[in-house]
Amino acid sequence: MLYSESFLPSNYSRLGSFYRLADATIVGGALWILVQLNGFGWSDLYSLVAASAIGLFLFFGQAYDLYRSWRGASIRQEVVRVLLVWLSVLLGLLFLAYATKSSAEYSRRIILSWFVVAPFSAIMLRGAILLILGMLRERGINTRTVAIVGARDMGARLAHTIIDAPWMGLQPIGFYDDRKPAGERPLVDEPVQILGDLDNLIEHAKAGGVDIIYITLPMSAEARIKKLISKLSDTTASVYLVPDFFISDLMRSGWGSIGELPIIGVFQTPFYGVDGLLKRVEDFILASIILPVVIIPMIFIAIGIKLTSPGPVIFKQHRYGLRGNKIEVWKFRTMAVCEDGDEVTQVKPGDYRVTRFGSFLRHTSLDELPQFINVLQGQMSVVGPRPHAVVHNEIYRGLINGYMLRHKVKPGITGLAQVEGWRGETDTLDKMEKRVEYDLAYIRNWSIGLDLKIVFLTVLKGLTGKNVY
């Protein structure tokens, strides 16, 4: 469903302002209360951290769409959004503390307590509001009547979503469609019936019998959609276009414009403009935090490689990076050979080329640690599609549709495919197709929150893999 905040009723902006004020009060108030309870005097240092946290929370809250309309949201979605926002705030505060060397100036007990109390309070506030709104809406209070234009697959999908969530306060009154039946029509035997054609809908809307109209007609029905929207402009109903499956399945599809002409993105990167800057800042912060932590293990790994097999410590291999440009990816050497040419054979179980110490590094993904240097160099991201050897790219780009779209973003140290279990050897085309499917899903759905979730899952379960040899 595509709409912009400028088309939302004015009360949505007022509610958004209320929630921003509430969040700022919670974040700053929780810290102030904890300082008082622990017998410390409030100082400029705590004012600074409170102001920084409030600013970061509101910034990331806007980035994660935390202040949109809540009609249609679930408590689980709200909890996830609040936690992702707060996790982003913590990363920002930790980076500031590291950069200014000021962490020792604060009480660890107060700060750690605050890290727990603030998000818990924000979640409880949202839970209480959603609970109250849900109870009211299930009893018919603060509800909106809904008409669905199009009684086929997309309309049925939308109707099921509404019916299964009465707490959203949306009451579907029926379908309207003037197309001739083409096979089985959805929901024929269910409470939501086909009430008539588009002329009937216009009459119903003019009489004030419907609050919201969702148009689920396909793109091929452009003329009918324009005609319908023109006629609905003579009503007070809110009208939304629901894109069909063709548009929904496009990679990172979205509305844009060239001058005064509206356009729809088909294949595009999510990292243009502000999002690209956010991604780069995220990579820099994460790499700057992680590298000092792993530098000591990296030294011991380098010593272990030198003691267990002859050859260089670092293995450098050319891969495709952003826009298909070649980059040099660093890894700890895990094999007795350094292959980087026209023939690169994937590692298989019991592969004689893998050293004993190298096998341990590969199973635990510790061989990837030098790639944080690639991240600081700007060649890679912490999260993104894993880079493949150049020769493998040339093979699979001709076998898998959309394969090269992976390179509309920087390759990553970890990715969605890896945390979903598609890591290691891809000895069949099906396995590579599945990995590419997850890579493209990551690009379509990218957000800072998704990146942080993948990093968390990588630490939690990504250090081992059944397909890694």
C-alpha positions in Angstrom: 0.0 0.0 0.0 1.6 3.2 -1.1 0.8 6.6 0.4 2.8 9.5 1.9 2.4 11.2 5.2 1.2 14.4 3.4 -2.1 12.6 2.5 -2.8 11.4 6.1 -5.4 13.2 8.2 -4.1 16.0 10.3 -4.7 14.2 13.6 -2.0 11.7 12.6 0.6 14.5 12.7 -0.7 15.6 16.1 -0.5 12.0 17.4 3.0 11.7 16.0 4.0 14.9 17.9 2.5 13.4 21.1 4.4 10.2 20.8 7.7 12.1 20.1 7.1 14.2 23.2 6.3 11.1 25.2 9.4 9.3 24.0 11.6 12.3 24.7 10.1 12.5 28.2 10.6 8.8 28.8 14.2 8.7 27.6 15.3 11.8 29.6 13.0 11.2 32.6 14.1 7.6 33.1 17.7 8.8 33.4 16.9 11.6 35.7 14.9 9.3 38.0 17.7 6.7 38.2 20.2 9.4 39.0 18.1 10.7 41.8 17.3 7.2 43.2 21.0 6.3 43.3 21.8 9.5 45.3 23.8 11.2 42.6 23.5 14.8 41.7 22.4 15.7 38.2 25.3 17.2 36.3 26.0 18.6 32.8 27.4 15.2 31.8 24.1 13.5 32.4 22.3 16.4 30.6 24.6 15.8 27.6 24.0 12.0 27.4 20.2 12.6 27.9 20.1 15.2 25.1 22.2 13.0 22.8 19.9 9.9 23.5 16.7 11.9 22.9 18.1 13.3 19.6 19.2 9.9 18.4 15.9 8.3 19.5 13.8 10.8 17.6 16.1 10.5 14.6 16.1 6.7 14.4 12.4 6.7 15.3 11.7 8.6 12.2 14.0 6.4 10.2 12.3 3.2 11.4 8.8 4.7 10.8 8.0 4.6 14.5 5.7 7.6 14.4 3.4 6.6 11.6 -0.3 5.9 12.1 -0.8 2.9 14.4 -4.0 1.7 12.7 -2.9 -1.6 11.3 0.1 -2.1 13.5 0.5 -5.0 16.0 2.1 -4.8 19.4 4.9 -7.2 18.2 5.7 -4.8 15.4 5.8 -1.9 17.9 8.1 -3.8 20.3 10.5 -4.7 17.4 10.6 -1.1 16.2 11.2 0.3 19.7 14.0 -2.2 20.4 15.7 -1.5 17.0 15.5 2.2 17.6 17.0 1.9 21.1 19.7 -0.5 19.9 20.7 2.1 17.3 20.7 4.8 20.1 23.0 2.6 22.2 25.4 2.1 19.3 25.5 5.8 18.8 26.1 6.5 22.5 28.8 3.9 22.7 30.6 5.4 19.7 30.4 8.9 21.2 31.7 7.6 24.6 34.5 5.7 22.8 35.4 8.8 20.7 35.4 11.2 23.6 36.8 8.7 26.2 34.1 9.8 28.6 32.6 6.5 29.7 34.5 6.5 33.0 32.7 9.7 34.0 29.3 8.0 34.4 28.0 5.5 36.9 27.8 2.1 35.2 24.9 1.0 37.5 22.8 4.0 36.4 23.6 3.8 32.7 23.0 0.0 32.6 19.7 0.4 34.4 18.8 3.2 32.1 19.6 1.0 29.0 16.8 -1.4 30.3 14.3 0.9 31.9 14.0 3.4 29.0 13.0 1.0 26.2 10.8 -1.0 28.6 8.9 2.1 29.5 8.5 3.1 25.9 7.2 -0.4 25.1 4.8 -0.4 28.0 3.4 3.0 26.9 2.7 1.7 23.4 1.4 -1.6 24.7 -1.2 0.2 26.9 -2.3 2.5 24.0 -2.6 -0.3 21.5 -4.5 -2.4 24.0 -7.0 0.4 24.7 -7.4 1.2 21.0 -7.8 -2.5 20.1 -10.5 -3.0 22.8 -12.3 0.1 21.6 -12.1 -0.9 17.9 -13.2 -4.5 18.6 -16.3 -3.0 20.2 -17.1 -0.8 17.2 -15.6 2.4 18.6 -13.2 4.4 16.4 -13.7 2.1 13.4 -13.7 2.8 9.7 -15.8 1.1 7.0 -13.8 -0.3 4.1 -14.7 -1.1 0.5 -12.4 -3.1 -1.7 -12.2 -2.5 -5.5 -11.3 -5.8 -7.2 -12.5 -9.2 -6.2 -9.5 -11.3 -7.1 -6.3 -12.4 -5.6 -4.9 -9.1 -4.3 -8.4 -8.0 -3.0 -8.8 -11.3 -1.2 -5.3 -11.0 0.3 -6.2 -7.5 1.6 -9.6 -8.7 2.9 -8.1 -11.6 4.8 -5.6 -9.3 6.4 -8.4 -7.0 7.6 -10.7 -9.8 8.8 -7.9 -11.5 10.8 -7.1 -8.3 12.7 -10.3 -6.7 14.1 -8.2 -4.6 16.5 -7.2 -2.4 13.5 -10.7 -1.0 13.5 -11.3 -1.6 9.8 -14.6 -3.1 8.8 -14.8 -4.5 5.3 -18.3 -4.0 3.9 -17.7 -5.8 0.6 -16.0 -6.0 -2.8 -16.9 -3.9 -5.9 -15.8 -5.2 -9.3 -17.2 -4.8 -12.9 -15.0 -7.4 -14.5 -16.5 -10.6 -15.8 -15.8 -13.7 -13.7 -12.5 -15.3 -14.6 -12.3 -18.6 -12.8 -13.1 -18.8 -9.1 -13.7 -15.5 -7.3 -12.3 -15.2 -3.8 -14.3 -15.0 -0.6 -17.6 -15.9 -2.3 -18.8 -18.0 0.6 -17.4 -15.7 3.3 -19.0 -12.7 5.1 -17.4 -10.2 2.7 -19.5 -10.4 -0.5 -19.3 -8.8 -3.9 -21.8 -5.9 -3.5 -21.8 -4.6 -7.1 -19.9 -2.8 -9.8 -17.9 0.4 -9.7 -21.0 2.5 -10.3 -22.6 1.0 -7.2 -19.5 1.9 -5.2 -19.6 5.5 -6.3 -23.2 5.8 -5.3 -22.4 4.2 -1.9 -19.5 6.5 -1.4 -21.5 9.6 -2.3 -24.1 8.6 0.2 -21.4 8.5 2.9 -21.6 4.8 3.4 -17.9 4.0 3.2 -14.9 5.7 4.9 -11.9 4.0 3.1 -11.7 2.6 -0.4 -8.8 0.3 -1.4 -8.2 -0.1 -5.2 -6.6 -3.5 -5.9 -7.0 -3.5 -9.7 -4.0 -4.5 -11.9 -1.7 -2.0 -13.6 -3.3 -3.0 -16.9 -6.5 -1.3 -15.7 -5.0 2.2 -15.8 -7.8 3.8 -17.7 -10.5 2.3 -15.3 -8.5 3.3 -12.3 -8.1 6.9 -13.5 -11.8 7.1 -14.3 -12.8 5.7 -10.9 -10.5 8.0 -9.0 -11.9 11.0 -10.9 -15.4 10.0 -9.9 -14.4 9.3 -6.3 -13.1 12.9 -6.0 -16.7 13.9 -5.6 -17.0 11.9 -2.3 -15.5 12.2 1.2 -14.0 8.7 1.2 -10.2 8.2 1.6 -8.8 6.3 -1.4 -5.7 4.2 -1.5 -4.0 2.3 -4.3 -2.7 -1.2 -3.5 -0.1 -2.2 -6.0 -0.6 -5.6 -7.7 1.9 -8.5 -7.3 3.9 -7.3 -10.3 4.9 -4.1 -8.6 5.2 -5.7 -5.2 7.7 -8.2 -6.5 10.0 -5.7 -8.1 13.3 -5.1 -6.4 13.1 -2.1 -4.1 10.2 -0.7 -6.2 8.9 2.6 -5.2 7.5 5.9 -6.4 9.7 8.8 -7.5 9.7 11.6 -10.0 11.7 13.2 -12.8 10.8 16.8 -12.7 7.0 16.8 -12.7 6.7 13.3 -14.1 6.0 10.4 -11.6 8.0 7.3 -12.1 8.2 3.8 -10.5 11.6 2.3 -9.7 12.0 -1.2 -11.0 15.6 -2.1 -10.3 17.3 0.4 -8.0 19.7 0.5 -5.1 18.4 1.5 -1.6 21.6 3.4 -0.9 21.2 6.7 -2.8 21.1 10.0 -1.0 20.5 10.0 2.7 20.1 6.2 3.0 23.5 5.8 1.4 25.0 8.2 3.9 23.3 6.3 6.8 24.6 3.0 5.5 28.1 4.3 5.3 27.9 5.8 8.8 26.5 2.6 10.1 29.3 0.6 8.6 31.9 3.0 10.0 30.5 2.9 13.5 30.1 -0.9 13.6 33.6 -1.5 12.2 35.1 1.0 14.6 33.4 -0.7 17.5 34.1 -4.3 16.4 37.8 -4.0 15.2 39.2 -3.0 18.6 37.4 -5.9 20.1 38.7 -8.5 17.6 42.2 -7.1 17.1 43.8 -9.3 19.8 42.1 -12.5 18.5 43.3 -11.5 15.0 46.9 -11.3 16.2 46.7 -14.9 17.7 45.0 -16.2 14.5 47.8 -14.7 12.4 50.4 -16.4 14.7 48.4 -19.7 14.4 48.4 -19.6 10.6 52.2 -18.9 10.5 52.9 -21.8 12.9 50.7 -24.4 11.2 51.3 -23.9 7.5 53.7 -22.1 5.1 52.4 -19.1 3.2 50.9 -15.6 3.7 48.7 -14.8 6.7 46.2 -12.8 4.6 44.6 -14.3 1.4 43.5 -11.6 -1.0 41.0 -12.5 -3.8 39.3 -10.4 -6.4 35.5 -10.3 -6.1 32.8 -8.1 -7.6 31.8 -5.2 -5.5 29.3 -2.3 -5.9 28.1 -1.9 -9.5 30.1 -5.0 -10.5 33.5 -3.3 -10.0 36.3 -5.5 -8.9 37.5 -5.2 -5.4 40.2 -7.1 -3.4 38.6 -8.9 -0.4 40.8 -9.9 2.5 40.5 -13.1 4.5 42.8 -15.1 6.8 44.4 -17.9 4.7 42.7 -21.2 5.5 44.1 -23.4 2.6 47.5 -24.5 1.4 46.7 -22.7 -2.0 45.7 -19.2 -2.9 43.4 -19.6 -5.9 42.3 -16.4 -7.7 42.1 -17.0 -11.4 39.9 -18.5 -14.1 39.3 -21.6 -12.1 38.3 -21.5 -8.4 37.0 -24.7 -7.0 34.6 -24.5 -4.1 35.6 -26.2 -0.9 34.0 -29.6 -0.3 33.9 -31.9 2.7 37.3 -33.3 3.5 39.0 -31.0 1.0 42.8 -31.7 1.1 43.5 -28.0 0.4 42.1 -26.8 3.8 44.6 -26.8 6.7 43.6 -28.2 10.1 43.7 -24.7 11.6 42.0 -23.3 8.5 39.1 -25.7 9.0 38.5 -24.3 12.5 38.6 -20.7 11.1 36.2 -21.5 8.3 33.7 -23.2 10.6 33.7 -20.3 13.1 33.8 -17.6 10.3 36.9 -16.2 12.0 38.7 -16.2 8.6 36.4 -13.3 7.6 37.6 -10.9 10.4 40.1 -9.0 8.1 37.1 -7.8 6.0 36.3 -5.2 8.7 39.4 -3.5 7.2 37.6 -3.7 3.8 34.6 -2.1 5.4 36.6 0.9 6.7 38.2 1.2 3.2 34.6 1.6 1.8 34.8 -1.5 -0.4 32.5 -3.6 1.7 29.6 -3.3 4.2 29.2 -5.2 7.5 25.9 -6.5 6.1 25.2 -7.3 2.5 25.2 -10.1 -0.1 28.4 -12.2 0.4 30.9 -11.6 -2.4 31.6 -14.6 -4.7 34.8 -15.3 -6.7 34.8 -13.5 -10.1 34.7 -16.7 -12.1 31.7 -17.9 -10.1 29.9 -14.6 -10.8 30.4 -15.1 -14.6 29.0 -18.6 -14.4 25.9 -17.9 -12.3 24.9 -14.6 -13.9 24.0 -16.6 -17.0 22.1 -19.2 -15.0 20.1 -17.3 -12.4 17.8 -14.5 -13.4 18.5 -11.3 -11.5 21.9 -12.6 -10.2 23.8 -9.4 -10.9 21.3 -7.3 -9.0 23.1 -8.4 -5.9 25.8 -5.9 -6.9 23.5 -2.8 -6.6 24.8 -2.7 -3.0 28.2 -3.3 -1.5 29.0 -6.9 -0.6 28.9 -7.7 3.1 30.8 -9.7 5.8 27.4 -11.3 6.7 24.0 -11.2 5.1 20.4 -12.3 5.3 21.1 -15.5 3.3 23.8 -16.5 5.8 21.7 -16.1 8.9 18.8 -18.0 7.2 21.1 -21.0 6.8 22.3 -20.6 3.2 25.9 -20.3 4.0 28.9 -22.3 2.8 29.1 -24.6 -0.3 26.6 -24.1 -3.1 27.2 -27.4 -4.9 23.8 -27.2 -6.7 22.1 -24.5 -8.7 19.1 -24.7 -6.3 21.3 -23.7 -3.4 22.7 -20.7 -5.2 19.3 -19.7 -6.4 18.1 -19.7 -2.8 21.0 -17.6 -1.7 20.3 -15.1 -4.4 16.6 -15.0 -3.4 17.6 -14.0 0.1 20.1 -11.5 -1.2 17.5 -9.7 -3.3 15.0 -9.9 -0.5 17.6 -8.1 1.7 17.9 -5.3 -0.9 14.2 -4.9 -1.3 13.6 -4.7 2.5 16.8 -2.9 3.6 16.7 -0.9 6.8 19.2 -0.1 9.5 17.0 -2.2 11.8 17.3 -5.2 9.5 21.1 -4.8 9.4 21.3 -4.7 13.2 19.0 -7.8 13.4 21.4 -9.7 11.0 24.4 -8.7 13.0 22.7 -9.9 16.2 21.7 -13.2 14.5 25.2 -13.6 13.1 26.8 -13.4 16.6 24.0 -15.6 18.0 24.0 -18.4 15.5 26.2 -17.5 12.6 29.5 -18.6 13.9 28.9 -22.2 12.8 27.3 -23.7 9.8 26.5 -27.2 8.6 27.6 -26.4 5.0 30.9 -24.8 5.9 34.0 -26.9 5.3 
